[in-house]
Amino acid sequence: MDNDSSIQYILNSKILTEDFEGKLALIDDKDFKGIQIINKEQLLKDYNITGMDYGAIITTIVKR
């Protein structure tokens, strides 16, 4: 893919709708825990999201 307009990013259970590039850029190796890619059917079922082909569920260590 040339762009990520068909991917919905979900960071620590929060659906990222704006400035996702900036939020994702702040993740470093110390904070990153994992990533799971889901299809559009799972996006609809779990998050009620339509219009996207994939979901990227990213988990990090949450800083307080």
PDBQT receptor file of N, H, CA, C and O in Angstrom, charges set to zero:
ATOM      1  N   MET A   1       0.837  -1.194   0.000  1.00  0.00    +0.000 N 
ATOM      2  CA  MET A   1       0.000   0.000   0.000  1.00  0.00    +0.000 C 
ATOM      3  C   MET A   1       0.877   1.251   0.000  1.00  0.00    +0.000 C 
ATOM      4  O   MET A   1       1.941   1.286   0.619  1.00  0.00    +0.000 OA
ATOM      5  N   ASP A   2       0.413   2.255  -0.695  1.00  0.00    +0.000 N 
ATOM      6  H   ASP A   2      -0.451   2.226  -1.198  1.00  0.00    +0.000 HD
ATOM      7  CA  ASP A   2       1.134   3.517  -0.719  1.00  0.00    +0.000 C 
ATOM      8  C   ASP A   2       0.801   4.410   0.467  1.00  0.00    +0.000 C 
ATOM      9  O   ASP A   2       1.598   5.274   0.832  1.00  0.00    +0.000 OA
ATOM     10  N   ASN A   3      -0.365   4.213   1.073  1.00  0.00    +0.000 N 
ATOM     11  H   ASN A   3      -1.012   3.511   0.776  1.00  0.00    +0.000 HD
ATOM     12  CA  ASN A   3      -0.738   5.029   2.221  1.00  0.00    +0.000 C 
ATOM     13  C   ASN A   3      -1.516   4.179   3.209  1.00  0.00    +0.000 C 
ATOM     14  O   ASN A   3      -1.800   3.008   2.956  1.00  0.00    +0.000 OA
ATOM     15  N   ASP A   4      -1.852   4.780   4.324  1.00  0.00    +0.000 N 
ATOM     16  H   ASP A   4      -1.622   5.731   4.529  1.00  0.00    +0.000 HD
ATOM     17  CA  ASP A   4      -2.560   4.030   5.356  1.00  0.00    +0.000 C 
ATOM     18  C   ASP A   4      -3.991   4.530   5.556  1.00  0.00    +0.000 C 
ATOM     19  O   ASP A   4      -4.527   4.459   6.662  1.00  0.00    +0.000 OA
ATOM     20  N   SER A   5      -4.604   5.033   4.492  1.00  0.00    +0.000 N 
ATOM     21  H   SER A   5      -4.168   5.091   3.594  1.00  0.00    +0.000 HD
ATOM     22  CA  SER A   5      -5.963   5.564   4.611  1.00  0.00    +0.000 C 
ATOM     23  C   SER A   5      -7.012   4.471   4.793  1.00  0.00    +0.000 C 
ATOM     24  O   SER A   5      -8.157   4.777   5.125  1.00  0.00    +0.000 OA
ATOM     25  N   SER A   6      -6.655   3.216   4.586  1.00  0.00    +0.000 N 
ATOM     26  H   SER A   6      -5.725   2.967   4.317  1.00  0.00    +0.000 HD
ATOM     27  CA  SER A   6      -7.610   2.128   4.777  1.00  0.00    +0.000 C 
ATOM     28  C   SER A   6      -7.338   1.355   6.066  1.00  0.00    +0.000 C 
ATOM     29  O   SER A   6      -7.882   0.269   6.269  1.00  0.00    +0.000 OA
ATOM     30  N   ILE A   7      -6.490   1.921   6.941  1.00  0.00    +0.000 N 
ATOM     31  H   ILE A   7      -6.049   2.803   6.776  1.00  0.00    +0.000 HD
ATOM     32  CA  ILE A   7      -6.150   1.287   8.209  1.00  0.00    +0.000 C 
ATOM     33  C   ILE A   7      -6.643   2.141   9.366  1.00  0.00    +0.000 C 
ATOM     34  O   ILE A   7      -6.383   3.344   9.416  1.00  0.00    +0.000 OA
ATOM     35  N   GLN A   8      -7.356   1.513  10.293  1.00  0.00    +0.000 N 
ATOM     36  H   GLN A   8      -7.567   0.537  10.252  1.00  0.00    +0.000 HD
ATOM     37  CA  GLN A   8      -7.780   2.205  11.508  1.00  0.00    +0.000 C 
ATOM     38  C   GLN A   8      -6.806   1.828  12.615  1.00  0.00    +0.000 C 
ATOM     39  O   GLN A   8      -6.632   0.647  12.915  1.00  0.00    +0.000 OA
ATOM     40  N   TYR A   9      -6.174   2.817  13.220  1.00  0.00    +0.000 N 
ATOM     41  H   TYR A   9      -6.315   3.777  12.977  1.00  0.00    +0.000 HD
ATOM     42  CA  TYR A   9      -5.239   2.576  14.310  1.00  0.00    +0.000 C 
ATOM     43  C   TYR A   9      -5.972   2.641  15.636  1.00  0.00    +0.000 C 
ATOM     44  O   TYR A   9      -6.791   3.529  15.872  1.00  0.00    +0.000 OA
ATOM     45  N   ILE A  10      -5.662   1.687  16.491  1.00  0.00    +0.000 N 
ATOM     46  H   ILE A  10      -4.997   0.966  16.299  1.00  0.00    +0.000 HD
ATOM     47  CA  ILE A  10      -6.238   1.618  17.831  1.00  0.00    +0.000 C 
ATOM     48  C   ILE A  10      -5.061   1.462  18.782  1.00  0.00    +0.000 C 
ATOM     49  O   ILE A  10      -4.323   0.479  18.722  1.00  0.00    +0.000 OA
ATOM     50  N   LEU A  11      -4.897   2.437  19.654  1.00  0.00    +0.000 N 
ATOM     51  H   LEU A  11      -5.496   3.236  19.704  1.00  0.00    +0.000 HD
ATOM     52  CA  LEU A  11      -3.758   2.465  20.564  1.00  0.00    +0.000 C 
ATOM     53  C   LEU A  11      -4.249   2.285  21.991  1.00  0.00    +0.000 C 
ATOM     54  O   LEU A  11      -4.975   3.127  22.519  1.00  0.00    +0.000 OA
ATOM     55  N   ASN A  12      -3.848   1.180  22.612  1.00  0.00    +0.000 N 
ATOM     56  H   ASN A  12      -3.258   0.496  22.184  1.00  0.00    +0.000 HD
ATOM     57  CA  ASN A  12      -4.243   0.891  23.994  1.00  0.00    +0.000 C 
ATOM     58  C   ASN A  12      -5.759   1.028  24.170  1.00  0.00    +0.000 C 
ATOM     59  O   ASN A  12      -6.232   1.685  25.097  1.00  0.00    +0.000 OA
ATOM     60  N   SER A  13      -6.499   0.403  23.276  1.00  0.00    +0.000 N 
ATOM     61  H   SER A  13      -6.114  -0.132  22.523  1.00  0.00    +0.000 HD
ATOM     62  CA  SER A  13      -7.971   0.355  23.275  1.00  0.00    +0.000 C 
ATOM     63  C   SER A  13      -8.642   1.669  22.887  1.00  0.00    +0.000 C 
ATOM     64  O   SER A  13      -9.870   1.756  22.928  1.00  0.00    +0.000 OA
ATOM     65  N   LYS A  14      -7.880   2.687  22.514  1.00  0.00    +0.000 N 
ATOM     66  H   LYS A  14      -6.883   2.616  22.480  1.00  0.00    +0.000 HD
ATOM     67  CA  LYS A  14      -8.458   3.968  22.102  1.00  0.00    +0.000 C 
ATOM     68  C   LYS A  14      -8.359   4.095  20.583  1.00  0.00    +0.000 C 
ATOM     69  O   LYS A  14      -7.283   3.952  20.004  1.00  0.00    +0.000 OA
ATOM     70  N   ILE A  15      -9.495   4.364  19.954  1.00  0.00    +0.000 N 
ATOM     71  H   ILE A  15     -10.370   4.480  20.425  1.00  0.00    +0.000 HD
ATOM     72  CA  ILE A  15      -9.543   4.541  18.506  1.00  0.00    +0.000 C 
ATOM     73  C   ILE A  15      -8.941   5.898  18.165  1.00  0.00    +0.000 C 
ATOM     74  O   ILE A  15      -9.414   6.933  18.635  1.00  0.00    +0.000 OA
ATOM     75  N   LEU A  16      -7.897   5.886  17.345  1.00  0.00    +0.000 N 
ATOM     76  H   LEU A  16      -7.513   5.046  16.963  1.00  0.00    +0.000 HD
ATOM     77  CA  LEU A  16      -7.231   7.132  16.969  1.00  0.00    +0.000 C 
ATOM     78  C   LEU A  16      -7.910   7.708  15.732  1.00  0.00    +0.000 C 
ATOM     79  O   LEU A  16      -7.926   7.076  14.675  1.00  0.00    +0.000 OA
ATOM     80  N   THR A  17      -8.468   8.907  15.866  1.00  0.00    +0.000 N 
ATOM     81  H   THR A  17      -8.455   9.420  16.724  1.00  0.00    +0.000 HD
ATOM     82  CA  THR A  17      -9.194   9.527  14.759  1.00  0.00    +0.000 C 
ATOM     83  C   THR A  17      -8.491  10.763  14.210  1.00  0.00    +0.000 C 
ATOM     84  O   THR A  17      -8.750  11.171  13.078  1.00  0.00    +0.000 OA
ATOM     85  N   GLU A  18      -7.615  11.353  14.990  1.00  0.00    +0.000 N 
ATOM     86  H   GLU A  18      -7.404  11.021  15.910  1.00  0.00    +0.000 HD
ATOM     87  CA  GLU A  18      -6.889  12.535  14.506  1.00  0.00    +0.000 C 
ATOM     88  C   GLU A  18      -5.483  12.521  15.089  1.00  0.00    +0.000 C 
ATOM     89  O   GLU A  18      -5.257  11.978  16.170  1.00  0.00    +0.000 OA
ATOM     90  N   ASP A  19      -4.555  13.110  14.379  1.00  0.00    +0.000 N 
ATOM     91  H   ASP A  19      -4.739  13.551  13.500  1.00  0.00    +0.000 HD
ATOM     92  CA  ASP A  19      -3.157  13.194  14.777  1.00  0.00    +0.000 C 
ATOM     93  C   ASP A  19      -2.576  11.837  15.161  1.00  0.00    +0.000 C 
ATOM     94  O   ASP A  19      -1.741  11.741  16.061  1.00  0.00    +0.000 OA
ATOM     95  N   PHE A  20      -3.027  10.784  14.465  1.00  0.00    +0.000 N 
ATOM     96  H   PHE A  20      -3.705  10.862  13.733  1.00  0.00    +0.000 HD
ATOM     97  CA  PHE A  20      -2.499   9.466  14.817  1.00  0.00    +0.000 C 
ATOM     98  C   PHE A  20      -1.025   9.333  14.473  1.00  0.00    +0.000 C 
ATOM     99  O   PHE A  20      -0.306   8.574  15.122  1.00  0.00    +0.000 OA
ATOM    100  N   GLU A  21      -0.564  10.061  13.462  1.00  0.00    +0.000 N 
ATOM    101  H   GLU A  21      -1.148  10.678  12.935  1.00  0.00    +0.000 HD
ATOM    102  CA  GLU A  21       0.852   9.995  13.101  1.00  0.00    +0.000 C 
ATOM    103  C   GLU A  21       1.733  10.457  14.262  1.00  0.00    +0.000 C 
ATOM    104  O   GLU A  21       2.738   9.824  14.585  1.00  0.00    +0.000 OA
ATOM    105  N   GLY A  22       1.344  11.553  14.873  1.00  0.00    +0.000 N 
ATOM    106  H   GLY A  22       0.527  12.067  14.611  1.00  0.00    +0.000 HD
ATOM    107  CA  GLY A  22       2.106  12.093  15.996  1.00  0.00    +0.000 C 
ATOM    108  C   GLY A  22       2.097  11.173  17.198  1.00  0.00    +0.000 C 
ATOM    109  O   GLY A  22       3.126  10.983  17.846  1.00  0.00    +0.000 OA
ATOM    110  N   LYS A  23       0.941  10.600  17.500  1.00  0.00    +0.000 N 
ATOM    111  H   LYS A  23       0.106  10.754  16.974  1.00  0.00    +0.000 HD
ATOM    112  CA  LYS A  23       0.843   9.696  18.643  1.00  0.00    +0.000 C 
ATOM    113  C   LYS A  23       1.637   8.415  18.408  1.00  0.00    +0.000 C 
ATOM    114  O   LYS A  23       2.280   7.906  19.326  1.00  0.00    +0.000 OA
ATOM    115  N   LEU A  24       1.595   7.897  17.199  1.00  0.00    +0.000 N 
ATOM    116  H   LEU A  24       1.073   8.310  16.453  1.00  0.00    +0.000 HD
ATOM    117  CA  LEU A  24       2.340   6.678  16.901  1.00  0.00    +0.000 C 
ATOM    118  C   LEU A  24       3.837   6.935  16.868  1.00  0.00    +0.000 C 
ATOM    119  O   LEU A  24       4.625   6.058  17.222  1.00  0.00    +0.000 OA
ATOM    120  N   ALA A  25       4.235   8.123  16.447  1.00  0.00    +0.000 N 
ATOM    121  H   ALA A  25       3.595   8.835  16.160  1.00  0.00    +0.000 HD
ATOM    122  CA  ALA A  25       5.661   8.449  16.373  1.00  0.00    +0.000 C 
ATOM    123  C   ALA A  25       6.302   8.520  17.757  1.00  0.00    +0.000 C 
ATOM    124  O   ALA A  25       7.518   8.381  17.885  1.00  0.00    +0.000 OA
ATOM    125  N   LEU A  26       5.499   8.735  18.783  1.00  0.00    +0.000 N 
ATOM    126  H   LEU A  26       4.511   8.848  18.680  1.00  0.00    +0.000 HD
ATOM    127  CA  LEU A  26       6.037   8.835  20.143  1.00  0.00    +0.000 C 
ATOM    128  C   LEU A  26       6.348   7.469  20.760  1.00  0.00    +0.000 C 
ATOM    129  O   LEU A  26       6.981   7.402  21.813  1.00  0.00    +0.000 OA
ATOM    130  N   ILE A  27       5.918   6.395  20.128  1.00  0.00    +0.000 N 
ATOM    131  H   ILE A  27       5.404   6.450  19.272  1.00  0.00    +0.000 HD
ATOM    132  CA  ILE A  27       6.164   5.053  20.661  1.00  0.00    +0.000 C 
ATOM    133  C   ILE A  27       7.604   4.652  20.360  1.00  0.00    +0.000 C 
ATOM    134  O   ILE A  27       8.055   4.726  19.217  1.00  0.00    +0.000 OA
ATOM    135  N   ASP A  28       8.314   4.229  21.394  1.00  0.00    +0.000 N 
ATOM    136  H   ASP A  28       7.948   4.169  22.322  1.00  0.00    +0.000 HD
ATOM    137  CA  ASP A  28       9.681   3.755  21.181  1.00  0.00    +0.000 C 
ATOM    138  C   ASP A  28       9.797   2.293  21.613  1.00  0.00    +0.000 C 
ATOM    139  O   ASP A  28       8.827   1.695  22.077  1.00  0.00    +0.000 OA
ATOM    140  N   ASP A  29      10.977   1.734  21.457  1.00  0.00    +0.000 N 
ATOM    141  H   ASP A  29      11.765   2.219  21.080  1.00  0.00    +0.000 HD
ATOM    142  CA  ASP A  29      11.192   0.319  21.762  1.00  0.00    +0.000 C 
ATOM    143  C   ASP A  29      10.928  -0.022  23.227  1.00  0.00    +0.000 C 
ATOM    144  O   ASP A  29      10.527  -1.146  23.531  1.00  0.00    +0.000 OA
ATOM    145  N   LYS A  30      11.143   0.915  24.127  1.00  0.00    +0.000 N 
ATOM    146  H   LYS A  30      11.469   1.827  23.879  1.00  0.00    +0.000 HD
ATOM    147  CA  LYS A  30      10.929   0.662  25.559  1.00  0.00    +0.000 C 
ATOM    148  C   LYS A  30       9.444   0.568  25.889  1.00  0.00    +0.000 C 
ATOM    149  O   LYS A  30       9.061  -0.143  26.817  1.00  0.00    +0.000 OA
ATOM    150  N   ASP A  31       8.600   1.285  25.133  1.00  0.00    +0.000 N 
ATOM    151  H   ASP A  31       8.912   1.864  24.379  1.00  0.00    +0.000 HD
ATOM    152  CA  ASP A  31       7.171   1.334  25.419  1.00  0.00    +0.000 C 
ATOM    153  C   ASP A  31       6.358   0.299  24.641  1.00  0.00    +0.000 C 
ATOM    154  O   ASP A  31       5.291  -0.114  25.094  1.00  0.00    +0.000 OA
ATOM    155  N   PHE A  32       6.847  -0.118  23.489  1.00  0.00    +0.000 N 
ATOM    156  H   PHE A  32       7.714   0.218  23.120  1.00  0.00    +0.000 HD
ATOM    157  CA  PHE A  32       6.090  -0.994  22.596  1.00  0.00    +0.000 C 
ATOM    158  C   PHE A  32       5.941  -2.388  23.194  1.00  0.00    +0.000 C 
ATOM    159  O   PHE A  32       6.917  -3.005  23.620  1.00  0.00    +0.000 OA
ATOM    160  N   LYS A  33       4.680  -2.880  23.217  1.00  0.00    +0.000 N 
ATOM    161  H   LYS A  33       3.887  -2.379  22.870  1.00  0.00    +0.000 HD
ATOM    162  CA  LYS A  33       4.423  -4.228  23.717  1.00  0.00    +0.000 C 
ATOM    163  C   LYS A  33       3.998  -5.171  22.594  1.00  0.00    +0.000 C 
ATOM    164  O   LYS A  33       4.412  -6.330  22.573  1.00  0.00    +0.000 OA
ATOM    165  N   GLY A  34       3.171  -4.684  21.651  1.00  0.00    +0.000 N 
ATOM    166  H   GLY A  34       2.835  -3.742  21.667  1.00  0.00    +0.000 HD
ATOM    167  CA  GLY A  34       2.729  -5.569  20.586  1.00  0.00    +0.000 C 
ATOM    168  C   GLY A  34       1.799  -4.896  19.605  1.00  0.00    +0.000 C 
ATOM    169  O   GLY A  34       1.329  -3.779  19.820  1.00  0.00    +0.000 OA
ATOM    170  N   ILE A  35       1.542  -5.618  18.508  1.00  0.00    +0.000 N 
ATOM    171  H   ILE A  35       1.923  -6.526  18.334  1.00  0.00    +0.000 HD
ATOM    172  CA  ILE A  35       0.619  -5.142  17.477  1.00  0.00    +0.000 C 
ATOM    173  C   ILE A  35      -0.149  -6.341  16.937  1.00  0.00    +0.000 C 
ATOM    174  O   ILE A  35       0.398  -7.430  16.766  1.00  0.00    +0.000 OA
ATOM    175  N   GLN A  36      -1.418  -6.111  16.676  1.00  0.00    +0.000 N 
ATOM    176  H   GLN A  36      -1.862  -5.226  16.814  1.00  0.00    +0.000 HD
ATOM    177  CA  GLN A  36      -2.269  -7.144  16.082  1.00  0.00    +0.000 C 
ATOM    178  C   GLN A  36      -3.015  -6.504  14.916  1.00  0.00    +0.000 C 
ATOM    179  O   GLN A  36      -3.586  -5.423  15.061  1.00  0.00    +0.000 OA
ATOM    180  N   ILE A  37      -3.011  -7.164  13.766  1.00  0.00    +0.000 N 
ATOM    181  H   ILE A  37      -2.547  -8.042  13.649  1.00  0.00    +0.000 HD
ATOM    182  CA  ILE A  37      -3.735  -6.677  12.596  1.00  0.00    +0.000 C 
ATOM    183  C   ILE A  37      -5.034  -7.471  12.476  1.00  0.00    +0.000 C 
ATOM    184  O   ILE A  37      -5.028  -8.702  12.505  1.00  0.00    +0.000 OA
ATOM    185  N   ILE A  38      -6.144  -6.749  12.340  1.00  0.00    +0.000 N 
ATOM    186  H   ILE A  38      -6.149  -5.749  12.317  1.00  0.00    +0.000 HD
ATOM    187  CA  ILE A  38      -7.441  -7.400  12.190  1.00  0.00    +0.000 C 
ATOM    188  C   ILE A  38      -8.083  -6.951  10.883  1.00  0.00    +0.000 C 
ATOM    189  O   ILE A  38      -7.742  -5.896  10.348  1.00  0.00    +0.000 OA
ATOM    190  N   ASN A  39      -9.008  -7.751  10.371  1.00  0.00    +0.000 N 
ATOM    191  H   ASN A  39      -9.285  -8.609  10.806  1.00  0.00    +0.000 HD
ATOM    192  CA  ASN A  39      -9.684  -7.424   9.115  1.00  0.00    +0.000 C 
ATOM    193  C   ASN A  39     -10.915  -6.554   9.363  1.00  0.00    +0.000 C 
ATOM    194  O   ASN A  39     -11.272  -6.270  10.507  1.00  0.00    +0.000 OA
ATOM    195  N   LYS A  40     -11.555  -6.139   8.272  1.00  0.00    +0.000 N 
ATOM    196  H   LYS A  40     -11.264  -6.370   7.343  1.00  0.00    +0.000 HD
ATOM    197  CA  LYS A  40     -12.680  -5.205   8.409  1.00  0.00    +0.000 C 
ATOM    198  C   LYS A  40     -13.878  -5.828   9.111  1.00  0.00    +0.000 C 
ATOM    199  O   LYS A  40     -14.644  -5.119   9.764  1.00  0.00    +0.000 OA
ATOM    200  N   GLU A  41     -14.053  -7.137   8.989  1.00  0.00    +0.000 N 
ATOM    201  H   GLU A  41     -13.430  -7.712   8.459  1.00  0.00    +0.000 HD
ATOM    202  CA  GLU A  41     -15.153  -7.795   9.688  1.00  0.00    +0.000 C 
ATOM    203  C   GLU A  41     -14.950  -7.721  11.205  1.00  0.00    +0.000 C 
ATOM    204  O   GLU A  41     -15.895  -7.467  11.953  1.00  0.00    +0.000 OA
ATOM    205  N   GLN A  42     -13.719  -7.942  11.645  1.00  0.00    +0.000 N 
ATOM    206  H   GLN A  42     -12.952  -8.148  11.037  1.00  0.00    +0.000 HD
ATOM    207  CA  GLN A  42     -13.417  -7.861  13.074  1.00  0.00    +0.000 C 
ATOM    208  C   GLN A  42     -13.509  -6.425  13.573  1.00  0.00    +0.000 C 
ATOM    209  O   GLN A  42     -13.939  -6.191  14.703  1.00  0.00    +0.000 OA
ATOM    210  N   LEU A  43     -13.106  -5.448  12.735  1.00  0.00    +0.000 N 
ATOM    211  H   LEU A  43     -12.758  -5.638  11.817  1.00  0.00    +0.000 HD
ATOM    212  CA  LEU A  43     -13.254  -4.030  13.092  1.00  0.00    +0.000 C 
ATOM    213  C   LEU A  43     -14.709  -3.672  13.349  1.00  0.00    +0.000 C 
ATOM    214  O   LEU A  43     -15.031  -2.966  14.304  1.00  0.00    +0.000 OA
ATOM    215  N   LEU A  44     -15.576  -4.166  12.489  1.00  0.00    +0.000 N 
ATOM    216  H   LEU A  44     -15.314  -4.740  11.713  1.00  0.00    +0.000 HD
ATOM    217  CA  LEU A  44     -17.006  -3.892  12.657  1.00  0.00    +0.000 C 
ATOM    218  C   LEU A  44     -17.531  -4.568  13.913  1.00  0.00    +0.000 C 
ATOM    219  O   LEU A  44     -18.241  -3.950  14.706  1.00  0.00    +0.000 OA
ATOM    220  N   LYS A  45     -17.187  -5.820  14.091  1.00  0.00    +0.000 N 
ATOM    221  H   LYS A  45     -16.609  -6.322  13.446  1.00  0.00    +0.000 HD
ATOM    222  CA  LYS A  45     -17.690  -6.587  15.232  1.00  0.00    +0.000 C 
ATOM    223  C   LYS A  45     -17.207  -6.030  16.571  1.00  0.00    +0.000 C 
ATOM    224  O   LYS A  45     -18.004  -5.844  17.491  1.00  0.00    +0.000 OA
ATOM    225  N   ASP A  46     -15.907  -5.763  16.682  1.00  0.00    +0.000 N 
ATOM    226  H   ASP A  46     -15.259  -5.914  15.935  1.00  0.00    +0.000 HD
ATOM    227  CA  ASP A  46     -15.335  -5.363  17.966  1.00  0.00    +0.000 C 
ATOM    228  C   ASP A  46     -15.394  -3.867  18.251  1.00  0.00    +0.000 C 
ATOM    229  O   ASP A  46     -15.470  -3.457  19.409  1.00  0.00    +0.000 OA
ATOM    230  N   TYR A  47     -15.360  -3.041  17.187  1.00  0.00    +0.000 N 
ATOM    231  H   TYR A  47     -15.298  -3.374  16.246  1.00  0.00    +0.000 HD
ATOM    232  CA  TYR A  47     -15.251  -1.588  17.388  1.00  0.00    +0.000 C 
ATOM    233  C   TYR A  47     -16.328  -0.782  16.680  1.00  0.00    +0.000 C 
ATOM    234  O   TYR A  47     -16.367   0.442  16.807  1.00  0.00    +0.000 OA
ATOM    235  N   ASN A  48     -17.210  -1.456  15.929  1.00  0.00    +0.000 N 
ATOM    236  H   ASN A  48     -17.179  -2.450  15.826  1.00  0.00    +0.000 HD
ATOM    237  CA  ASN A  48     -18.277  -0.792  15.185  1.00  0.00    +0.000 C 
ATOM    238  C   ASN A  48     -17.709   0.235  14.194  1.00  0.00    +0.000 C 
ATOM    239  O   ASN A  48     -18.276   1.313  14.017  1.00  0.00    +0.000 OA
ATOM    240  N   ILE A  49     -16.591  -0.109  13.556  1.00  0.00    +0.000 N 
ATOM    241  H   ILE A  49     -16.131  -0.984  13.701  1.00  0.00    +0.000 HD
ATOM    242  CA  ILE A  49     -15.924   0.770  12.598  1.00  0.00    +0.000 C 
ATOM    243  C   ILE A  49     -16.197   0.251  11.192  1.00  0.00    +0.000 C 
ATOM    244  O   ILE A  49     -15.980  -0.926  10.904  1.00  0.00    +0.000 OA
ATOM    245  N   THR A  50     -16.673   1.135  10.320  1.00  0.00    +0.000 N 
ATOM    246  H   THR A  50     -16.849   2.091  10.554  1.00  0.00    +0.000 HD
ATOM    247  CA  THR A  50     -16.902   0.789   8.922  1.00  0.00    +0.000 C 
ATOM    248  C   THR A  50     -16.022   1.670   8.044  1.00  0.00    +0.000 C 
ATOM    249  O   THR A  50     -15.524   2.704   8.491  1.00  0.00    +0.000 OA
ATOM    250  N   GLY A  51     -15.834   1.258   6.797  1.00  0.00    +0.000 N 
ATOM    251  H   GLY A  51     -16.238   0.419   6.434  1.00  0.00    +0.000 HD
ATOM    252  CA  GLY A  51     -15.099   2.068   5.839  1.00  0.00    +0.000 C 
ATOM    253  C   GLY A  51     -13.595   1.882   5.867  1.00  0.00    +0.000 C 
ATOM    254  O   GLY A  51     -12.878   2.578   5.148  1.00  0.00    +0.000 OA
ATOM    255  N   MET A  52     -13.101   0.959   6.681  1.00  0.00    +0.000 N 
ATOM    256  H   MET A  52     -13.684   0.394   7.265  1.00  0.00    +0.000 HD
ATOM    257  CA  MET A  52     -11.673   0.668   6.740  1.00  0.00    +0.000 C 
ATOM    258  C   MET A  52     -11.473  -0.808   6.404  1.00  0.00    +0.000 C 
ATOM    259  O   MET A  52     -12.328  -1.643   6.700  1.00  0.00    +0.000 OA
ATOM    260  N   ASP A  53     -10.343  -1.117   5.785  1.00  0.00    +0.000 N 
ATOM    261  H   ASP A  53      -9.649  -0.439   5.545  1.00  0.00    +0.000 HD
ATOM    262  CA  ASP A  53     -10.057  -2.502   5.409  1.00  0.00    +0.000 C 
ATOM    263  C   ASP A  53      -9.371  -3.294   6.515  1.00  0.00    +0.000 C 
ATOM    264  O   ASP A  53      -9.555  -4.507   6.620  1.00  0.00    +0.000 OA
ATOM    265  N   TYR A  54      -8.584  -2.613   7.335  1.00  0.00    +0.000 N 
ATOM    266  H   TYR A  54      -8.434  -1.628   7.249  1.00  0.00    +0.000 HD
ATOM    267  CA  TYR A  54      -7.812  -3.276   8.383  1.00  0.00    +0.000 C 
ATOM    268  C   TYR A  54      -7.785  -2.429   9.646  1.00  0.00    +0.000 C 
ATOM    269  O   TYR A  54      -8.011  -1.220   9.612  1.00  0.00    +0.000 OA
ATOM    270  N   GLY A  55      -7.507  -3.084  10.743  1.00  0.00    +0.000 N 
ATOM    271  H   GLY A  55      -7.323  -4.067  10.771  1.00  0.00    +0.000 HD
ATOM    272  CA  GLY A  55      -7.265  -2.399  12.001  1.00  0.00    +0.000 C 
ATOM    273  C   GLY A  55      -5.906  -2.795  12.527  1.00  0.00    +0.000 C 
ATOM    274  O   GLY A  55      -5.520  -3.961  12.450  1.00  0.00    +0.000 OA
ATOM    275  N   ALA A  56      -5.178  -1.831  13.060  1.00  0.00    +0.000 N 
ATOM    276  H   ALA A  56      -5.492  -0.884  13.122  1.00  0.00    +0.000 HD
ATOM    277  CA  ALA A  56      -3.896  -2.094  13.702  1.00  0.00    +0.000 C 
ATOM    278  C   ALA A  56      -4.065  -1.782  15.182  1.00  0.00    +0.000 C 
ATOM    279  O   ALA A  56      -4.144  -0.623  15.589  1.00  0.00    +0.000 OA
ATOM    280  N   ILE A  57      -4.119  -2.849  15.974  1.00  0.00    +0.000 N 
ATOM    281  H   ILE A  57      -4.054  -3.791  15.642  1.00  0.00    +0.000 HD
ATOM    282  CA  ILE A  57      -4.288  -2.704  17.411  1.00  0.00    +0.000 C 
ATOM    283  C   ILE A  57      -2.900  -2.725  18.040  1.00  0.00    +0.000 C 
ATOM    284  O   ILE A  57      -2.215  -3.748  18.037  1.00  0.00    +0.000 OA
ATOM    285  N   ILE A  58      -2.505  -1.593  18.572  1.00  0.00    +0.000 N 
ATOM    286  H   ILE A  58      -3.061  -0.762  18.575  1.00  0.00    +0.000 HD
ATOM    287  CA  ILE A  58      -1.167  -1.415  19.114  1.00  0.00    +0.000 C 
ATOM    288  C   ILE A  58      -1.268  -1.293  20.636  1.00  0.00    +0.000 C 
ATOM    289  O   ILE A  58      -2.095  -0.552  21.167  1.00  0.00    +0.000 OA
ATOM    290  N   THR A  59      -0.406  -2.040  21.313  1.00  0.00    +0.000 N 
ATOM    291  H   THR A  59       0.266  -2.642  20.881  1.00  0.00    +0.000 HD
ATOM    292  CA  THR A  59      -0.373  -1.927  22.779  1.00  0.00    +0.000 C 
ATOM    293  C   THR A  59       1.009  -1.459  23.209  1.00  0.00    +0.000 C 
ATOM    294  O   THR A  59       2.033  -1.877  22.668  1.00  0.00    +0.000 OA
ATOM    295  N   THR A  60       0.999  -0.574  24.204  1.00  0.00    +0.000 N 
ATOM    296  H   THR A  60       0.168  -0.235  24.644  1.00  0.00    +0.000 HD
ATOM    297  CA  THR A  60       2.236  -0.022  24.746  1.00  0.00    +0.000 C 
ATOM    298  C   THR A  60       2.143  -0.007  26.263  1.00  0.00    +0.000 C 
ATOM    299  O   THR A  60       1.073  -0.203  26.841  1.00  0.00    +0.000 OA
ATOM    300  N   ILE A  61       3.267   0.225  26.885  1.00  0.00    +0.000 N 
ATOM    301  H   ILE A  61       4.136   0.384  26.416  1.00  0.00    +0.000 HD
ATOM    302  CA  ILE A  61       3.271   0.482  28.319  1.00  0.00    +0.000 C 
ATOM    303  C   ILE A  61       2.724   1.887  28.497  1.00  0.00    +0.000 C 
ATOM    304  O   ILE A  61       3.238   2.840  27.911  1.00  0.00    +0.000 OA
ATOM    305  N   VAL A  62       1.696   2.013  29.294  1.00  0.00    +0.000 N 
ATOM    306  H   VAL A  62       1.278   1.239  29.770  1.00  0.00    +0.000 HD
ATOM    307  CA  VAL A  62       1.036   3.304  29.486  1.00  0.00    +0.000 C 
ATOM    308  C   VAL A  62       1.817   4.107  30.520  1.00  0.00    +0.000 C 
ATOM    309  O   VAL A  62       2.023   3.661  31.649  1.00  0.00    +0.000 OA
ATOM    310  N   LYS A  63       2.243   5.293  30.114  1.00  0.00    +0.000 N 
ATOM    311  H   LYS A  63       2.076   5.655  29.197  1.00  0.00    +0.000 HD
ATOM    312  CA  LYS A  63       2.955   6.190  31.029  1.00  0.00    +0.000 C 
ATOM    313  C   LYS A  63       1.937   7.004  31.799  1.00  0.00    +0.000 C 
ATOM    314  O   LYS A  63       0.957   7.489  31.234  1.00  0.00    +0.000 OA
ATOM    315  N   ARG A  64       2.168   7.148  33.056  1.00  0.00    +0.000 N 
ATOM    316  H   ARG A  64       2.964   6.754  33.515  1.00  0.00    +0.000 HD
ATOM    317  CA  ARG A  64       1.233   7.911  33.897  1.00  0.00    +0.000 C 
ATOM    318  C   ARG A  64       1.756   9.296  34.156  1.00  0.00    +0.000 C 
ATOM    319  O   ARG A  64       1.106  10.083  34.844  1.00  0.00    +0.000 OA
TER     320      ARG A  64
